[in-house]
Amino acid sequence: MRVLSGIQPSGPLHIGNYFGALRQFLALERENDAYYFVADFHALTSVRDPRLLREYTHDVIVTMLALGLDPERATLFVQSDVPETTELAWLLSTVTPMGWLEKCVSYKDKVQQGLPAEHGLFAYPVLQAADILLYDADLVPVGQDQKQHLEITRDVAERFNHVYGGERGVFRLPKPSILETSAVVPGLDGRKMSKSYGNTIDIFDEPAVMRKKVKKIVTDSTPVEAPKNPETCPLFGLFSLFAAAEERALMDQRYRQGGVGYGEVKTRLAELMIAHFEPARQRRAELLANPDHVRAVRSSAAARARATARAVLDRARAACGVG
Ligand code: AQP
C-alpha cells in the first residue's frame, strides 16, 4: 500500500503529534511504500518569520529521524520541494464547491482563535487534497482532527474523477488511518493537545520542563481516598499512552477503587515520558550536529517524491485538457 502523511513545521512537535501521527508513521513504514512530508506550505498560514520556518522545517525532519524513521524505507520530503503540489491544488480548486470549505471546523476554529481569515487558511483542505492525491495514496495516518479534511479529499477526488475521469478515474481514493487509543491526545488543560492552545508537552522538552508541565495537567479536586473515573481524566489519558499494559490496568483499578493521588500519577507519568523519549533525544543531538546528513536525506527524498508526483500531475493535466 502507498501510505502518505504530513506534519506542519509550525513549532516543535508535541506528544499529540507523536501518538496521533508519528507513531503510526513508524509502524506503517515497515510494510508499506511510505511518503511522509514536512508541510511547510501549510505552515505559512501561521508562521510568518522565514528564518523560523526554515528552522522548524529542519527540526521536523530531525525529529522524525531521531524517532527512528528510516529514510531508506520512507520518502521523507519537504512539501515545497515538490512544486507540482500547488499546481494540482489549483486544478482541484476548480472543482471544489465553496460550501465544502465553508463547513470546515478547523478553519472556523482557527479564525475564532484569532488567526486572520485569509484565503490560504480557508483553502487549506484543497492543498491538503493535492498533497494526498499527488502520490496515489491508499492510506493516510492522522489524528481525529484531520478526519473531516480527509473526507473532503475523497469528495474532491470523486468530483474530479466524475468530471474528467471517464471509466477509469484520475485519482485513487485514500482512506484515513486513525488509532482509537490516541485519536485525540489531551493537552495540559484537558482540551486537544495543540500548539495554538498553548497546552503542549513537546517531544523534546528538557526533562525538567516535562516534569514541570506534567505537574500542571488539570485534575479535579477528588480526595486521594475517593474513587475516580479514569475514562474522563486527561491525566489518566496521558498516563495510559506511556504505561505498559499491566501498569495501565493496575492504575485503572486503583483509580476506580480510590486511594491513588494525582500527585503520584504525575510523578510516574513524568518518569515514563522522559524514559520513553531518551534514546530519541540522544539521536537528535547527533543529527543536530550533522546538518549535512539531514540536508542529503531531504534532497534525495525530494527527487523521489517529485518523480512520483510528476506522473500523477501529468495524468490530471491530460484529463482536464491543460498543457
Ligand atoms: N492532540 C492530538 N491528538 C492526536 N493527534 C494529533 N495531531 C495533532 N494534535 C493531535 C496529529 O498530528 C498530525 C500533524 O498535525 P499538524 O501538523 O497538522 O498540526 P496540527 O494538527 O494542526 O497540530 P496542532 O498542534 O493542533 O497545531 P495547530 O495548533 O497549529 O492547529 C496530524 O495527523 C494531526 O491529526
Boltz pocket constraint, residues with backbone or C-beta under 6 A from the ligand:
constraints:
  - pocket:
      binder: B
      contacts: [[A, 6], [A, 7], [A, 8], [A, 9], [A, 10], [A, 16], [A, 17], [A, 18], [A, 19], [A, 20], [A, 21], [A, 46], [A, 141], [A, 142], [A, 143], [A, 144], [A, 145], [A, 146], [A, 182], [A, 183], [A, 184], [A, 185], [A, 186], [A, 192], [A, 193], [A, 194], [A, 195], [A, 196], [A, 197]]
      max_distance: 6.0
